[in-house]
Amino acid sequence: MVLSTQQPISHSEIPPPPRPEVKTTQSQVKAPDLIEIARLQMGFVSAQSNLDRSKVVLKIAQAVKAGHSMKIDSPEYQHITKRQQAGETIDDIISKLAANVKSFHGVSLDRELPYREAEASLLRSEVGSPITDQDILRIVNGFEKHYALKLNDPALVEVNRRRQAGESLLGIKAQAQQAIDQRERTLKTLLAAEAMKQPQNTQLIDLDIEASIKNRIQAGESLNDIISKTKANLDGYTEIDKKKGQLAQIERRIEEINNEKQALENTKQKEQELTSQRELQQIRQQLESMQKSVESSPELSPEIIANFKQNIFHGGQLIKEGKYTEAMEYFRNAGKLKKVGKYISPARSIIIHELPKPDEYDSLVDSVAKNSRNTENGIELSRIDYYITGPDGVVQKQNQALPQQLQHDISLVYMEEWLHSLQNIQGKPLTGEPDPEIDVAVYMEKNGIPMTEAFKRRYGRNDALNKAKQAKNS
């Protein structure tokens, strides 16, 4: 064997072979439960299977419509045939199947995301991040040579994170280069040990590596043991590379899933807005038809105005009794308004996709109040509409009652608009208060209508009511 002319170094100066473990500079991540990962995987596989089957059925239905030849004994074809025999048109079947595909796609993404995140968490607990030492070195060299770097490069993000933590570029580069050199030394150690095992081998061997191997032999290790351990270290490096590659791929997939989910959510919102607009258009058409049928407005005699006041009082009694659903329906009764020449006009609805939480009540009722108003011809009463996407992928309006507190708030807004109509009809305040908003609150208080804090906060009513109480008590 041919030896190099380099001077040997002592065994104590040679860094020990690296172990394939997470670098200390990377955050340690607790590995998720493997049983939980398996559970998440099963959920995703099941959802993906449903999606794949729905795509197959849709494809066959489209082929049936196009008149293509196919296997008539397939379960999917027979399923479509039975639906046609039951009276469904092929266009209706395709439309419903397409909705199913969209719905199953959403479910599949919802199941895949936590599974992929759990996979990524497990890999991060083992290798830290998908960034390699070569990636780090590439970024640092780019800084030094003033290359243009992509801002979304994960390696650049990692280098900047370490710089913000106090590390210098020089230190980051040295650490990455040391790790690369250490790995290369491990490979050279294996080649040298295998060459030393075959004396007739003429391969060039660094004297320091040869000295290190000889020192280990003198310490009791056999050449075969050294070769075996060094191979294990190299296998560890290879395994780390493999897992870093898997982690990078999974993180890209997680980003894709989030983008797909956002696109589906945007599409769903547009569909719900279109549904709401269609309903609003239908209401407007009904209103126009009703207005055309009215030949003239009734004369507002004292009796009519008195009856209108009684109607408002009765609606207030429903609120006092806690019958908020009935109160809302009562104040949306177009017939009672029609007697005083006014109409319930369409107003912008507030769309929700899930039942609201208590901390969302105030903002929702504020939106209802802002979109409810008196006009020259009637009252516009906003409402909260609850829509969800059904199992067939079709957007459906829900009839589930809103929470009691929210119903209380909305019923007060409706009564407020009726009281504003009474103010307009009479041409004067109800209680003598010049501010119509304060006038409404004083009327409610005098008639024992329980007002919510959200209602009293609007228009400074709370302060006005408190001042009135202080003046009365003084």
C-alpha positions in Angstrom: 0.0 0.0 0.0 1.2 3.6 -0.8 1.2 6.0 2.1 0.9 9.8 2.0 3.7 12.1 3.2 1.4 14.0 5.7 2.5 14.0 9.3 0.3 11.7 11.5 -1.6 13.2 14.4 -2.3 11.6 17.7 -5.6 9.6 18.2 -6.7 12.1 20.9 -6.7 15.0 18.4 -9.1 13.2 16.0 -12.8 14.1 16.6 -14.9 11.0 17.3 -17.1 9.8 14.4 -20.4 11.6 14.4 -23.7 10.1 15.6 -26.8 10.6 13.5 -28.7 12.8 15.9 -30.4 16.2 15.9 -28.0 19.2 16.0 -28.0 21.0 19.3 -28.7 24.3 17.6 -32.1 23.0 16.4 -35.2 23.1 18.5 -36.0 19.7 20.1 -39.4 18.5 19.1 -41.4 16.0 21.1 -42.2 13.0 18.9 -46.0 12.4 18.4 -47.6 9.2 19.5 -47.1 6.5 16.8 -50.5 5.1 17.6 -52.0 8.5 17.0 -50.2 8.8 13.7 -51.5 5.4 12.6 -55.1 6.5 13.6 -54.7 9.8 11.6 -53.4 7.8 8.6 -56.3 5.4 8.6 -58.7 8.4 8.7 -57.0 10.0 5.7 -56.8 6.7 3.7 -60.5 6.2 4.3 -61.4 9.7 3.2 -59.1 9.5 0.2 -60.7 6.2 -0.8 -64.2 7.8 -0.7 -62.9 10.6 -2.9 -61.3 8.2 -5.4 -64.6 6.2 -5.7 -66.7 9.4 -6.1 -64.3 10.5 -8.9 -64.7 7.1 -10.7 -68.5 7.3 -10.5 -68.5 10.9 -11.8 -66.2 9.9 -14.7 -68.5 7.1 -15.7 -71.6 9.3 -15.5 -69.8 11.8 -17.8 -69.0 9.0 -20.2 -72.6 7.8 -20.2 -73.7 11.4 -21.1 -71.1 11.5 -23.9 -72.2 8.1 -25.2 -68.9 6.3 -24.8 -68.8 2.5 -24.6 -68.1 1.0 -21.2 -68.5 -2.1 -19.1 -72.2 -2.4 -18.3 -71.7 -4.9 -15.5 -69.5 -2.5 -13.5 -71.1 -1.5 -10.1 -70.7 2.2 -10.9 -72.5 1.9 -14.2 -75.3 -0.1 -12.6 -75.6 2.5 -9.9 -76.1 5.3 -12.4 -78.6 3.2 -14.4 -80.7 2.6 -11.3 -80.8 6.4 -10.6 -81.9 7.1 -14.2 -84.6 4.4 -13.9 -85.7 6.2 -10.7 -86.3 9.4 -12.7 -83.1 11.3 -12.3 -81.7 12.9 -15.5 -78.0 12.3 -16.3 -77.4 16.0 -15.9 -78.8 16.0 -12.4 -76.8 12.9 -11.5 -73.6 14.5 -12.8 -74.3 17.7 -10.9 -74.8 15.8 -7.6 -71.8 13.6 -8.2 -69.6 16.7 -8.9 -70.9 18.2 -5.6 -70.0 14.9 -3.9 -66.5 15.0 -5.3 -66.0 18.6 -4.0 -67.3 17.6 -0.6 -65.1 14.5 -0.4 -62.1 16.5 -1.5 -62.6 18.9 1.4 -63.0 16.0 3.9 -59.9 14.3 2.4 -57.9 17.6 2.9 -59.2 17.9 6.5 -58.1 14.4 7.3 -54.7 14.6 5.4 -53.5 17.8 7.1 -53.3 16.6 10.7 -51.8 13.3 9.4 -49.0 15.1 7.4 -48.4 17.5 10.3 -47.9 14.5 12.7 -45.6 12.9 10.2 -43.6 16.1 9.9 -43.5 16.5 13.7 -42.1 13.0 14.1 -39.4 13.6 11.5 -38.5 17.0 13.1 -38.0 15.2 16.4 -35.4 13.0 14.6 -33.6 15.3 12.2 -34.6 18.8 13.3 -35.4 20.3 10.0 -35.1 19.5 6.2 -32.2 21.9 5.9 -28.8 20.2 5.3 -25.3 21.5 6.0 -24.8 21.9 2.3 -27.9 24.1 2.2 -26.5 26.3 5.0 -23.1 26.6 3.3 -24.8 27.6 0.0 -26.7 30.4 1.7 -23.6 31.7 3.7 -21.5 31.6 0.5 -24.3 33.5 -1.2 -24.2 36.2 1.5 -20.4 36.5 1.2 -20.5 36.7 -2.6 -23.5 39.0 -2.7 -25.6 36.6 -4.7 -29.4 37.2 -5.1 -31.1 34.8 -2.7 -34.8 33.8 -2.8 -36.5 35.2 0.3 -38.7 32.1 0.7 -35.7 29.7 0.6 -36.1 27.6 3.8 -32.3 27.5 4.2 -32.2 31.4 4.1 -34.9 31.5 6.7 -32.9 29.1 8.9 -29.7 31.1 8.6 -31.5 34.3 9.4 -33.1 32.7 12.4 -29.7 31.6 13.7 -28.3 35.1 13.1 -31.2 36.7 15.0 -30.3 34.2 17.9 -26.9 35.7 18.0 -24.8 33.5 15.8 -22.4 35.1 13.3 -22.2 34.2 9.6 -18.7 33.1 10.1 -19.7 30.8 13.0 -22.6 29.3 11.1 -20.3 28.6 8.1 -17.7 27.1 10.3 -20.1 24.7 12.0 -21.7 23.6 8.7 -18.2 23.1 7.1 -17.1 21.1 10.2 -20.0 18.8 9.9 -19.4 18.3 6.2 -15.7 17.7 6.8 -16.5 15.2 9.6 -18.7 13.2 7.3 -16.1 13.2 4.6 -13.5 12.0 7.2 -15.8 9.1 8.2 -15.9 8.0 4.6 -12.1 8.2 4.3 -11.8 6.2 7.5 -13.9 3.4 6.0 -11.9 3.4 2.8 -8.6 3.4 4.7 -9.7 0.6 7.1 -10.8 -1.5 4.1 -7.5 -0.8 2.4 -5.5 -1.7 5.5 -7.4 -5.0 5.6 -5.9 -5.8 2.2 -2.1 -5.2 2.4 -1.7 -5.6 -1.4 -4.1 -2.6 -2.0 -2.1 0.3 -3.4 -4.7 2.9 -2.4 -3.3 6.2 -1.0 -4.1 6.6 2.7 -3.8 9.8 4.8 -1.3 9.2 7.6 -3.5 10.9 10.2 -6.4 8.6 9.4 -4.1 5.6 9.4 -2.7 6.6 12.7 -6.2 7.1 14.1 -7.2 3.6 13.0 -4.0 2.1 14.5 -4.6 3.9 17.8 -8.1 2.3 17.9 -6.6 -1.1 17.2 -4.1 -0.6 20.0 -7.0 0.3 22.2 -8.6 -3.1 21.6 -10.8 -2.6 18.5 -10.4 -5.0 15.6 -10.2 -3.8 12.1 -13.5 -5.5 11.4 -15.1 -3.7 14.3 -13.8 -0.3 13.0 -15.2 -1.1 9.6 -18.5 -2.2 11.0 -18.9 0.9 13.2 -17.8 3.3 10.5 -20.3 1.8 8.1 -23.0 2.2 10.7 -22.1 5.9 11.0 -22.3 6.3 7.3 -25.6 4.5 7.2 -26.8 6.9 9.9 -25.8 9.9 7.7 -27.7 8.3 4.8 -30.8 7.7 6.9 -30.7 11.4 8.1 -30.5 12.5 4.4 -33.4 10.3 3.5 -35.6 11.6 6.4 -34.6 15.3 5.7 -35.8 14.7 2.1 -39.0 13.1 3.3 -39.6 16.1 5.7 -39.0 18.6 2.9 -41.5 16.7 0.7 -44.1 16.6 3.5 -43.7 20.3 4.3 -44.3 21.1 0.6 -47.4 18.9 0.7 -48.7 20.7 3.9 -48.3 24.0 2.1 -50.2 22.6 -0.9 -53.0 21.3 1.4 -53.4 24.7 3.0 -53.6 26.4 -0.4 -56.2 23.9 -1.6 -58.2 24.3 1.6 -58.1 28.1 1.2 -59.2 27.8 -2.5 -62.2 25.6 -1.4 -63.2 28.0 1.3 -63.1 30.9 -1.1 -65.3 29.0 -3.6 -67.7 28.0 -0.8 -68.0 31.6 0.4 -68.8 32.8 -3.2 -71.4 30.1 -3.6 -73.0 31.1 -0.3 -73.0 34.8 -1.3 -74.7 33.9 -4.6 -77.3 31.9 -2.7 -78.0 34.8 -0.4 -78.2 37.2 -3.4 -80.7 34.9 -5.1 -82.8 34.9 -2.0 -82.6 38.6 -1.7 -83.6 39.0 -5.3 -86.6 36.8 -4.7 -87.7 38.9 -1.7 -87.3 42.1 -3.7 -89.5 40.7 -6.5 -92.1 39.7 -3.9 -92.0 43.2 -2.5 -92.4 44.8 -5.9 -95.4 42.6 -6.6 -96.9 43.5 -3.2 -96.3 47.2 -3.7 -98.0 47.1 -7.1 -101.0 45.4 -5.6 -101.5 48.3 -3.1 -103.7 50.9 -4.8 -103.2 53.5 -2.1 -101.9 53.9 1.4 -104.6 53.9 4.1 -105.4 57.2 5.9 -103.5 57.3 9.2 -106.4 57.9 11.6 -105.8 58.2 15.3 -107.3 54.7 15.6 -104.7 53.3 13.2 -101.8 55.0 15.0 -103.2 53.7 18.3 -103.4 50.2 17.0 -99.8 50.5 15.7 -98.6 51.6 19.2 -100.5 48.6 20.6 -98.7 46.3 18.1 -95.3 47.6 19.3 -96.3 47.2 22.9 -97.4 43.6 22.3 -94.0 42.9 20.6 -92.3 44.4 23.6 -94.2 42.1 25.9 -92.9 39.1 24.1 -89.4 40.4 24.8 -90.2 40.9 28.4 -91.4 37.3 28.7 -88.2 36.1 27.1 -89.9 34.9 23.9 -87.3 36.3 21.6 -87.9 34.0 18.6 -91.6 35.0 18.7 -90.7 38.6 19.1 -88.4 38.6 16.0 -91.1 36.9 13.9 -93.7 39.3 15.3 -91.7 42.4 14.2 -91.0 40.9 10.8 -94.8 40.7 10.2 -95.4 42.8 7.1 -99.2 42.9 7.6 -99.1 45.1 10.7 -96.7 47.6 9.0 -98.9 47.6 5.9 -101.7 49.1 7.9 -99.6 52.3 8.4 -98.5 52.4 4.8 -95.1 50.8 5.4 -93.4 47.6 4.3 -90.7 45.2 5.4 -88.0 45.9 2.9 -85.1 43.5 2.1 -81.8 44.2 4.0 -78.3 42.7 3.8 -78.1 39.4 5.7 -75.2 38.4 7.9 -73.9 35.0 6.8 -72.4 32.6 9.3 -71.0 29.1 8.7 -71.2 27.8 12.3 -73.1 28.8 15.4 -71.4 31.8 17.0 -69.6 31.8 20.3 -70.5 34.2 23.1 -67.5 36.5 22.3 -68.9 36.9 18.8 -72.4 38.0 19.8 -71.7 41.8 20.1 -70.0 42.1 16.7 -72.8 40.1 15.0 -75.7 42.1 16.5 -73.8 45.4 15.7 -73.8 44.2 12.1 -77.5 43.5 12.2 -78.1 47.0 13.7 -76.0 48.7 11.1 -77.9 47.0 8.3 -81.3 47.6 9.8 -82.9 51.0 9.2 -86.1 53.1 8.5 -86.7 54.3 4.9 -89.4 56.4 3.4 -91.5 53.4 2.5 -90.7 50.9 5.2 -88.3 49.2 7.5 -85.2 47.2 6.5 -84.5 44.4 9.0 -81.3 42.6 8.7 -80.9 39.0 9.9 -78.4 36.3 10.6 -78.5 33.3 8.2 -76.7 30.1 9.0 -75.4 28.0 6.0 -73.4 24.8 5.9 -72.3 22.4 3.2 -74.3 19.2 3.3 -73.0 15.6 2.8 -73.8 15.9 -0.9 -71.7 19.0 -1.2 -74.7 21.3 -1.6 -74.8 24.6 0.4 -77.9 24.4 2.7 -79.6 27.0 4.8 -80.1 25.9 8.4 -83.1 26.5 10.5 -81.4 26.0 13.8 -82.2 28.7 16.4 -79.6 31.2 17.3 -78.5 31.4 21.0 -81.0 33.1 23.3 -78.8 36.1 24.1 -78.3 36.8 20.4 -82.0 36.5 19.8 -82.6 39.0 22.6 -80.2 41.5 21.0 -81.8 41.2 17.6 -85.4 41.4 18.9 -84.4 44.8 20.5 -83.0 46.0 17.2 -86.3 45.1 15.4 -88.4 46.8 18.1 -86.1 49.9 17.8 -86.8 50.2 14.1 -90.6 50.0 14.7 -90.3 52.7 17.4 -88.4 54.9 14.9 -91.4 54.4 12.5 -93.7 55.5 15.2 -91.6 58.6 15.8 -91.8 59.4 12.0 -95.6 58.8 11.9 -96.2 61.0 14.9 -93.6 63.6 13.9 -92.4 63.9 17.4 -90.4 62.0 20.1 -92.1 59.2 22.1 -90.8 60.4 25.5 -89.8 64.0 24.8 -86.1 63.1 24.3 -84.8 65.1 21.2 -82.3 62.4 20.3 -84.3 59.6 18.6 -81.9 56.9 19.7 -82.0 58.0 23.3 -85.8 58.4 23.0 -86.2 54.8 22.0 -84.1 53.6 25.0 -86.1 55.8 27.4 -89.4 54.4 26.0 -88.1 50.8 26.5 -87.0 51.5 30.0 -90.3 53.2 30.9 -92.2 50.2 29.6 -90.0 47.6 31.4 -88.4 46.2 28.2 -85.1 44.5 29.4 -82.2 46.0 27.3 -78.9 44.2 26.8 -75.6 45.9 27.4 -74.8 45.7 23.7 -78.0 47.6 22.9 -77.4 50.3 25.5 -73.8 50.8 24.4 -74.8 51.9 21.0 -75.4 55.7 20.5 -74.4 56.5 24.1 -77.7 55.2 25.5 -76.1 53.8 28.6 -74.6 57.2 29.6 -77.9 59.0 28.9 -79.9 56.5 30.9 -77.5 56.8 33.9 -77.6 60.6 33.8 -81.4 60.5 33.7 -81.5 58.2 36.8 -79.1 60.5 38.7 -81.1 63.5 37.8 -84.3 61.8 39.0 -82.7 60.7 42.3 -81.1 64.1 43.0 
